Amino acid sequence: MKAVPATIDDGLSVSSEEKTRVEDSGRRLIWHGMFLFLLGLVTGFVEQSVANPRMGLAAHLEGVMNGTFLLALGAVWATVRLSPRLTRAAYWSALYGTYANWAVTLLAAIFGTAAMSPITAAGRNGQPWQEGVVTVGFITVGITIVAASILVLAGLRQTRMS
């Protein structure tokens, strides 16, 4: 079956197959946003039960804020204009960065580590291997979410598909 040309709101011609794929990706980002938002809310119920309650609060907020970020990203996803390879990179980087940010922050709260977050550590320290895991986690999250943001920003600036 031959793909039929379709038009996105800004007049850009794309195949109906391509339009469906983009819409599906946006819908999946919205689903992940709601799921991560829910994880953040549930984390709020246990924040006082972890080794470092301040970091537990941070994990709660990371889940809620990163979920909101994915919701917003899903809402504008159809207007992001990148090559297929860069689109996949932006999509998966955003998912990794948001989920890992919540998970690593929660892990830091459970371990009571001070890695990369001395203010919320409040004088606590974890075992050296725990500090290492959390440090690597936060470094990968930082690099990944900045890369995803730059890709999405570049894709929003483009006026046509690359």
N, C-alpha and C positions, 0 to 999 in steps of 0.2 A: 504494500500500500504506500502510495506516494504521500509525503508530508505536505500538507496544505499551508500556504503562507498565512500567518496571523499577524495582527498588529497589537503592539503594546501601547498603552496610553500616550506615550510621547511620539508615536508615529513610526517607531522602529519596526521594520519588518523582520519577523522571525518565523520559523516553522511552528506549527501547532504543537508538534512533539517537543520542541525546545521550550515553548511557553509553558507546557504542562510540567516539564522537568523543573523549571525555575519555580513555578508555583508550588510544586511538591516539596522542594527544598525549603522554601519559605515557611510552608506549613509545618514541616518537621522542626525547623528552628523555633517556631512558636510553641510547638508541643514540648520541646526540650526546655524552653523558657518557663513554661508553666510547671513542668516537673521539677526543675531546679528551684523555682520559687517555693514550691511545696516542701522540698527538702530543707530549704532555709527556714521555713516556718516550723517544721518538725524539730529542727535543730534547736530552735528557741525553747522547746519544752525540756531539753536535756542540758542546756548550757550551764546550769548550776551543778550538774553531776560530774563534770570533767575535772581533771587535775588543775586546770587554769580557767576559771569561769569567765575572766575577761576575754580570753581567746575564744571561749565558747560563744560569747556574745559576738565576737568578730566573725566566727564561722556562720552564725545565724544571719548576720548582716550580709556576708559574702554570698550566701545562697540566695537571699532575697534580691540583692542588687544585681548579681550576675544573671539571675533568672529574668529580671526586668530588662537587662541588656539584651538577652537572647530574644525576648518578646519584641523589643524595638527593632532588632536586626531582622527578625523574621518578617516584620511589617514592611520594611523597605527593601527586602532581599531582591525583589523583581526589578528594582532600579539600579542594582549593582552591575556594572558593565566591566567584566574581566574576561580574559581568555578562559577556556574550560579548566585548564591546569591551575591557574591562579584562583579561580572560583572555588575549586575543590580545596585548595590550600587555605583560603580564607574561611570556608565553611568548617573544615575539620579543626583548624587552629582556634576558631571561636569556641567550638564545642569543648575541645581539650582544655583551653585556657579557663573557661568558666567553671566547668565541673572540677577540674584539678584545683582551682583556687579555693573552692568550697571544701574539697576533700583534704587538701594539705592544711588548711587553716583548722579544720576539725581535728585532724591528726595532731597538730601542734597543741591544740587545747587538751586532747586526751593525754599526750605525752608530757605536757607541761614544759615544752621547750622554749628557749629564748631565741632560737635561730631566726634571723632576719626580722625580728619583732621585739626588740628589747623593752619597748614601752608597755606593750600588753603582757609581757612575760612577768612583770612585777616581781623581779628577783628570783624567779624560778629557772631551773635548768633541767634538761632531760639527760639521758645517757648520751655519750658521744655519738653512738650510731643513730640515735633518734634525732639529735641535732643535725647530723649529716643528711639524713633522709629528708627532713623538713627543709633544710637549706637548699638541697638540689631541687626539691619540689617547687619551692618559691621562685628559684632562679628560672626554671623551665616555664613556669606560669607567666612570669614577667616578660620573658622574651617572646613567648608564644602569643600572649594577648596583645602586646604592642605590635607584633607582626600582623596579626589579624586585623587590628584597628587600622594600620597603615594600608593594608590591601583593600579593606572595605572603603576607606576614605578615597583612595585612588579610583576605585570602581564607581563610586558615587560621583566623582568629578568627570568621568568619561561620558561622552554624549552618544557613543555608539559602541557596539560590541567590538572587541579587539580580535 
